[in-house]
Amino acid sequence: MIEILFGLSFIGNLFLLWYIVQLLRRFLTFQDDLDSFVIKLEEYEKHIEMVHNLERFYGDETLGKLLRHSKAIVEDSKQFASIFELDEDVEEEEYGEEA
């Protein structure tokens, strides 16, 4: 009887380990995609700013609004991406307090 319970527990633990690995892979892929998205948004913001600063378009209100909107989107994206980043300073402080 105990052998059956041990076998079921072992199989269940293997399944959970496999599931955790799959979740971590998906999470890391999502984080990489999010990082590349933020980089593309920053490049877009720089491009808009460069066009806005050209003598031909300098002071154009439409481009100014587009630039402000781009900056807001980039900041929101950075804030969202920071949720998924591991903050090493916080981890070091937590481990430092336990030791």
OpenMM code with the backbone's topology and positions (N, CA, C; nanometers):
from openmm import Vec3, app, unit

residues = "MET ILE GLU ILE LEU PHE GLY LEU SER PHE ILE GLY ASN LEU PHE LEU LEU TRP TYR ILE VAL GLN LEU LEU ARG ARG PHE LEU THR PHE GLN ASP ASP LEU ASP SER PHE VAL ILE LYS LEU GLU GLU TYR GLU LYS HIS ILE GLU MET VAL HIS ASN LEU GLU ARG PHE TYR GLY ASP GLU THR LEU GLY LYS LEU LEU ARG HIS SER LYS ALA ILE VAL GLU ASP SER LYS GLN PHE ALA SER ILE PHE GLU LEU ASP GLU ASP VAL GLU GLU GLU GLU TYR GLY GLU GLU ALA".split()
positions = [
    Vec3(0.0811, -0.1199, 0.0000),
    Vec3(0.0000, 0.0000, 0.0000),
    Vec3(0.0856, 0.1265, 0.0000),
    Vec3(0.1880, 0.1267, 0.0862),
    Vec3(0.2737, 0.2445, 0.0946),
    Vec3(0.3532, 0.2629, -0.0341),
    Vec3(0.3850, 0.1506, -0.1018),
    Vec3(0.4581, 0.1601, -0.2279),
    Vec3(0.3743, 0.2309, -0.3347),
    Vec3(0.2441, 0.2038, -0.3339),
    Vec3(0.1546, 0.2680, -0.4306),
    Vec3(0.1470, 0.4182, -0.4035),
    Vec3(0.1335, 0.4558, -0.2772),
    Vec3(0.1297, 0.5980, -0.2417),
    Vec3(0.2613, 0.6678, -0.2763),
    Vec3(0.3729, 0.5990, -0.2498),
    Vec3(0.5028, 0.6553, -0.2835),
    Vec3(0.5157, 0.6738, -0.4351),
    Vec3(0.4705, 0.5750, -0.5110),
    Vec3(0.4764, 0.5834, -0.6577),
    Vec3(0.3899, 0.6974, -0.7110),
    Vec3(0.2680, 0.7107, -0.6578),
    Vec3(0.1805, 0.8203, -0.7001),
    Vec3(0.2395, 0.9562, -0.6632),
    Vec3(0.2988, 0.9636, -0.5444),
    Vec3(0.3615, 1.0880, -0.5021),
    Vec3(0.4799, 1.1221, -0.5930),
    Vec3(0.5589, 1.0228, -0.6280),
    Vec3(0.6738, 1.0438, -0.7155),
    Vec3(0.6293, 1.0915, -0.8535),
    Vec3(0.5261, 1.0286, -0.9087),
    Vec3(0.4735, 1.0684, -1.0399),
    Vec3(0.4153, 1.2096, -1.0332),
    Vec3(0.3425, 1.2389, -0.9269),
    Vec3(0.2853, 1.3726, -0.9095),
    Vec3(0.3931, 1.4793, -0.8988),
    Vec3(0.4995, 1.4487, -0.8247),
    Vec3(0.6102, 1.5439, -0.8119),
    Vec3(0.6826, 1.5648, -0.9442),
    Vec3(0.7000, 1.4599, -1.0216),
    Vec3(0.7614, 1.4737, -1.1542),
    Vec3(0.6755, 1.5619, -1.2441),
    Vec3(0.5443, 1.5410, -1.2405),
    Vec3(0.4545, 1.6240, -1.3206),
    Vec3(0.4641, 1.7709, -1.2785),
    Vec3(0.4627, 1.7968, -1.1488),
    Vec3(0.4720, 1.9348, -1.1003),
    Vec3(0.6058, 1.9987, -1.1380),
    Vec3(0.7138, 1.9218, -1.1318),
    Vec3(0.8441, 1.9731, -1.1724),
    Vec3(0.8436, 2.0084, -1.3210),
    Vec3(0.7886, 1.9206, -1.4043),
    Vec3(0.7782, 1.9469, -1.5478),
    Vec3(0.6938, 2.0723, -1.5729),
    Vec3(0.5841, 2.0854, -1.5012),
    Vec3(0.4942, 2.2000, -1.5174),
    Vec3(0.5647, 2.3305, -1.4788),
    Vec3(0.6395, 2.3306, -1.3706),
    Vec3(0.7121, 2.4501, -1.3268),
    Vec3(0.8165, 2.4899, -1.4306),
    Vec3(0.8867, 2.3918, -1.4865),
    Vec3(0.9856, 2.4210, -1.5904),
    Vec3(0.9180, 2.4844, -1.7118),
    Vec3(0.8027, 2.4319, -1.7507),
    Vec3(0.7297, 2.4888, -1.8648),
    Vec3(0.6855, 2.6323, -1.8364),
    Vec3(0.6366, 2.6569, -1.7164),
    Vec3(0.5962, 2.7925, -1.6792),
    Vec3(0.7143, 2.8887, -1.6803),
    Vec3(0.8280, 2.8454, -1.6296),
    Vec3(0.9471, 2.9304, -1.6293),
    Vec3(0.9937, 2.9611, -1.7707),
    Vec3(0.9877, 2.8635, -1.8593),
    Vec3(1.0252, 2.8879, -1.9991),
    Vec3(0.9337, 2.9912, -2.0622),
    Vec3(0.8047, 2.9770, -2.0395),
    Vec3(0.7096, 3.0744, -2.0944),
    Vec3(0.7322, 3.2126, -2.0350),
    Vec3(0.7578, 3.2183, -1.9067),
    Vec3(0.7823, 3.3457, -1.8404),
    Vec3(0.9059, 3.4135, -1.8969),
    Vec3(1.0143, 3.3375, -1.9140),
    Vec3(1.1377, 3.3957, -1.9665),
    Vec3(1.1199, 3.4407, -2.1118),
    Vec3(1.0448, 3.3660, -2.1905),
    Vec3(1.0165, 3.4070, -2.3278),
    Vec3(0.9348, 3.5354, -2.3278),
    Vec3(0.8350, 3.5425, -2.2413),
    Vec3(0.7529, 3.6630, -2.2304),
    Vec3(0.8375, 3.7819, -2.1886),
    Vec3(0.9281, 3.7615, -2.0935),
    Vec3(1.0136, 3.8700, -2.0470),
    Vec3(1.1049, 3.9187, -2.1586),
    Vec3(1.1611, 3.8273, -2.2371),
    Vec3(1.2463, 3.8668, -2.3495),
    Vec3(1.1669, 3.9453, -2.4536),
    Vec3(1.0469, 3.8984, -2.4837),
    Vec3(0.9621, 3.9691, -2.5800),
    Vec3(0.9245, 4.1077, -2.5291),
    Vec3(0.8951, 4.1170, -2.4022),
    Vec3(0.8594, 4.2459, -2.3430),
    Vec3(0.9782, 4.3420, -2.3459),
    Vec3(1.0965, 4.2913, -2.3164),
    Vec3(1.2156, 4.3761, -2.3215),
    Vec3(1.2403, 4.4284, -2.4627),
    Vec3(1.2248, 4.3421, -2.5625),
    Vec3(1.2458, 4.3875, -2.7008),
    Vec3(1.1370, 4.4868, -2.7418),
    Vec3(1.0160, 4.4698, -2.6923),
    Vec3(0.9076, 4.5638, -2.7214),
    Vec3(0.9373, 4.7013, -2.6629),
    Vec3(0.9872, 4.7047, -2.5412),
    Vec3(1.0213, 4.8318, -2.4770),
    Vec3(1.1338, 4.9002, -2.5548),
    Vec3(1.2306, 4.8241, -2.6013),
    Vec3(1.3400, 4.8813, -2.6801),
    Vec3(1.2859, 4.9419, -2.8092),
    Vec3(1.1950, 4.8719, -2.8750),
    Vec3(1.1357, 4.9251, -2.9982),
    Vec3(1.0570, 5.0532, -2.9714),
    Vec3(0.9864, 5.0580, -2.8599),
    Vec3(0.9139, 5.1798, -2.8248),
    Vec3(1.0088, 5.2958, -2.7972),
    Vec3(1.1204, 5.2677, -2.7316),
    Vec3(1.2184, 5.3730, -2.7064),
    Vec3(1.2770, 5.4245, -2.8376),
    Vec3(1.3038, 5.3343, -2.9319),
    Vec3(1.3545, 5.3758, -3.0631),
    Vec3(1.2511, 5.4613, -3.1358),
    Vec3(1.1255, 5.4239, -3.1254),
    Vec3(1.0179, 5.5010, -3.1869),
    Vec3(1.0104, 5.6406, -3.1259),
    Vec3(1.0216, 5.6469, -2.9943),
    Vec3(1.0182, 5.7768, -2.9260),
    Vec3(1.1336, 5.8649, -2.9729),
    Vec3(1.2518, 5.8076, -2.9840),
    Vec3(1.3677, 5.8846, -3.0299),
    Vec3(1.3475, 5.9326, -3.1735),
    Vec3(1.2882, 5.8493, -3.2574),
    Vec3(1.2630, 5.8880, -3.3957),
    Vec3(1.1649, 6.0050, -3.4010),
    Vec3(1.0562, 5.9958, -3.3252),
    Vec3(0.9582, 6.1051, -3.3220),
    Vec3(1.0239, 6.2336, -3.2710),
    Vec3(1.1055, 6.2216, -3.1673),
    Vec3(1.1727, 6.3388, -3.1120),
    Vec3(1.2683, 6.3997, -3.2146),
    Vec3(1.3381, 6.3126, -3.2901),
    Vec3(1.4291, 6.3622, -3.3928),
    Vec3(1.3522, 6.4386, -3.5010),
    Vec3(1.2389, 6.3833, -3.5440),
    Vec3(1.1576, 6.4504, -3.6460),
    Vec3(1.1021, 6.5815, -3.5909),
    Vec3(1.0571, 6.5798, -3.4671),
    Vec3(1.0009, 6.7001, -3.4049),
    Vec3(1.1044, 6.8114, -3.3953),
    Vec3(1.2300, 6.7738, -3.3743),
    Vec3(1.3359, 6.8734, -3.3587),
    Vec3(1.3929, 6.9213, -3.4925),
    Vec3(1.3507, 6.8630, -3.6031),
    Vec3(1.3959, 6.9129, -3.7327),
    Vec3(1.3439, 7.0540, -3.7532),
    Vec3(1.4231, 7.1339, -3.8207),
    Vec3(1.3852, 7.2737, -3.8428),
    Vec3(1.2511, 7.2846, -3.9137),
    Vec3(1.2265, 7.1928, -4.0024),
    Vec3(1.1027, 7.1957, -4.0816),
    Vec3(0.9781, 7.1737, -3.9952),
    Vec3(0.9905, 7.0872, -3.8911),
    Vec3(0.8747, 7.0508, -3.8095),
    Vec3(0.8820, 7.1055, -3.6673),
    Vec3(0.9865, 7.1814, -3.6355),
    Vec3(1.0048, 7.2273, -3.4971),
    Vec3(0.8841, 7.3096, -3.4518),
    Vec3(0.8292, 7.2695, -3.3382),
    Vec3(0.7166, 7.3412, -3.2809),
    Vec3(0.5806, 7.2970, -3.3322),
    Vec3(0.5793, 7.1970, -3.4207),
    Vec3(0.4513, 7.1466, -3.4713),
    Vec3(0.3745, 7.0831, -3.3558),
    Vec3(0.2531, 7.1306, -3.3326),
    Vec3(0.1751, 7.0861, -3.2173),
    Vec3(0.1364, 6.9380, -3.2280),
    Vec3(0.1043, 6.8931, -3.3478),
    Vec3(0.0661, 6.7522, -3.3654),
    Vec3(0.1824, 6.6603, -3.3313),
    Vec3(0.3008, 6.6928, -3.3799),
    Vec3(0.4186, 6.6122, -3.3469),
    Vec3(0.4525, 6.6235, -3.1985),
    Vec3(0.4301, 6.7408, -3.1406),
    Vec3(0.4543, 6.7575, -2.9981),
    Vec3(0.3647, 6.6675, -2.9148),
    Vec3(0.2380, 6.6607, -2.9518),
    Vec3(0.1447, 6.5724, -2.8809),
    Vec3(0.1827, 6.4264, -2.9010),
    Vec3(0.2229, 6.3923, -3.0232),
    Vec3(0.2659, 6.2550, -3.0526),
    Vec3(0.3896, 6.2193, -2.9713),
    Vec3(0.4796, 6.3132, -2.9573),
    Vec3(0.6004, 6.2906, -2.8780),
    Vec3(0.5658, 6.2698, -2.7307),
    Vec3(0.4787, 6.3531, -2.6760),
    Vec3(0.4380, 6.3367, -2.5357),
    Vec3(0.3662, 6.2030, -2.5145),
    Vec3(0.2825, 6.1665, -2.6103),
    Vec3(0.2117, 6.0396, -2.6001),
    Vec3(0.3101, 5.9234, -2.6071),
    Vec3(0.4082, 5.9328, -2.6940),
    Vec3(0.5098, 5.8277, -2.7058),
    Vec3(0.5873, 5.8123, -2.5759),
    Vec3(0.6240, 5.9244, -2.5157),
    Vec3(0.6977, 5.9189, -2.3893),
    Vec3(0.6132, 5.8545, -2.2797),
    Vec3(0.4846, 5.8851, -2.2773),
    Vec3(0.3964, 5.8252, -2.1763),
    Vec3(0.3845, 5.6747, -2.1967),
    Vec3(0.3748, 5.6321, -2.3214),
    Vec3(0.3642, 5.4890, -2.3495),
    Vec3(0.4931, 5.4173, -2.3121),
    Vec3(0.6068, 5.4783, -2.3424),
    Vec3(0.7356, 5.4177, -2.3067),
    Vec3(0.7474, 5.4053, -2.1553),
    Vec3(0.7096, 5.5072, -2.0826),
    Vec3(0.7168, 5.5015, -1.9358),
    Vec3(0.6237, 5.3941, -1.8797),
    Vec3(0.5026, 5.3847, -1.9338),
    Vec3(0.4102, 5.2804, -1.8895),
    Vec3(0.4660, 5.1420, -1.9190),
    Vec3(0.5266, 5.1262, -2.0352),
    Vec3(0.5848, 4.9973, -2.0728),
    Vec3(0.7018, 4.9615, -1.9818),
    Vec3(0.7847, 5.0598, -1.9499),
    Vec3(0.8965, 5.0344, -1.8585),
    Vec3(0.8464, 4.9946, -1.7213),
    Vec3(0.7425, 5.0624, -1.6753),
    Vec3(0.6858, 5.0302, -1.5443),
    Vec3(0.6278, 4.8891, -1.5447),
    Vec3(0.5586, 4.8538, -1.6528),
    Vec3(0.5032, 4.7195, -1.6636),
    Vec3(0.6145, 4.6156, -1.6712),
    Vec3(0.7200, 4.6447, -1.7463),
    Vec3(0.8316, 4.5505, -1.7595),
    Vec3(0.9052, 4.5334, -1.6276),
    Vec3(0.9103, 4.6384, -1.5464),
    Vec3(0.9822, 4.6286, -1.4187),
    Vec3(0.9143, 4.5309, -1.3229),
    Vec3(0.7874, 4.5041, -1.3441),
    Vec3(0.7176, 4.4060, -1.2612),
    Vec3(0.7800, 4.2683, -1.2777),
    Vec3(0.8246, 4.2381, -1.3999),
    Vec3(0.8755, 4.1054, -1.4306),
    Vec3(1.0258, 4.0921, -1.4117),
    Vec3(1.0949, 4.2016, -1.3850),
    Vec3(1.2379, 4.1945, -1.3644),
    Vec3(1.2659, 4.1547, -1.2208),
    Vec3(1.3681, 4.0729, -1.2043),
    Vec3(1.4100, 4.0354, -1.0707),
    Vec3(1.5002, 4.1451, -1.0173),
    Vec3(1.4623, 4.2014, -0.9051),
    Vec3(1.5409, 4.3081, -0.8459),
    Vec3(1.6470, 4.2447, -0.7577),
    Vec3(1.7715, 4.2445, -0.8054),
    Vec3(1.8802, 4.1784, -0.7337),
    Vec3(1.9115, 4.2480, -0.6019),
    Vec3(1.8935, 4.3800, -0.5963),
    Vec3(1.9213, 4.4517, -0.4721),
    Vec3(1.8274, 4.4069, -0.3614),
    Vec3(1.7009, 4.3896, -0.3948),
    Vec3(1.6031, 4.3460, -0.2947),
    Vec3(1.6351, 4.2046, -0.2495),
    Vec3(1.6725, 4.1176, -0.3434),
    Vec3(1.7053, 3.9799, -0.3062),
    Vec3(1.8272, 3.9761, -0.2158),
    Vec3(1.9298, 4.0573, -0.2456),
    Vec3(2.0485, 4.0599, -0.1625),
    Vec3(2.0159, 4.1084, -0.0228),
    Vec3(1.9287, 4.2086, -0.0106),
    Vec3(1.8905, 4.2581, 0.1209),
    Vec3(1.8166, 4.1519, 0.1990),
    Vec3(1.7273, 4.0771, 0.1324),
    Vec3(1.6532, 3.9730, 0.2017),
    Vec3(1.7456, 3.8636, 0.2499),
    Vec3(1.8401, 3.8204, 0.1654),
    Vec3(1.9328, 3.7155, 0.2058),
    Vec3(2.0328, 3.7649, 0.3097),
    Vec3(2.0682, 3.8918, 0.3026),
    Vec3(2.1613, 3.9492, 0.3988),
    Vec3(2.1020, 3.9544, 0.5388),
    Vec3(1.9721, 3.9786, 0.5480),
    Vec3(1.9060, 3.9856, 0.6778),
    Vec3(1.8932, 3.8486, 0.7419),
    Vec3(1.8776, 3.7422, 0.6578),
    Vec3(1.8610, 3.6076, 0.7115),
    Vec3(1.9914, 3.5516, 0.7622),
    Vec3(2.1030, 3.5903, 0.7043),
    Vec3(2.2326, 3.5330, 0.7406),
    Vec3(2.2837, 3.5836, 0.8727),
] * unit.nanometer
topology = app.Topology()
chain = topology.addChain("A")
for resn in residues:
    res = topology.addResidue(resn, chain)
    for name in ("N", "CA", "C"):
        topology.addAtom(name, app.Element.getBySymbol(name[0]), res)
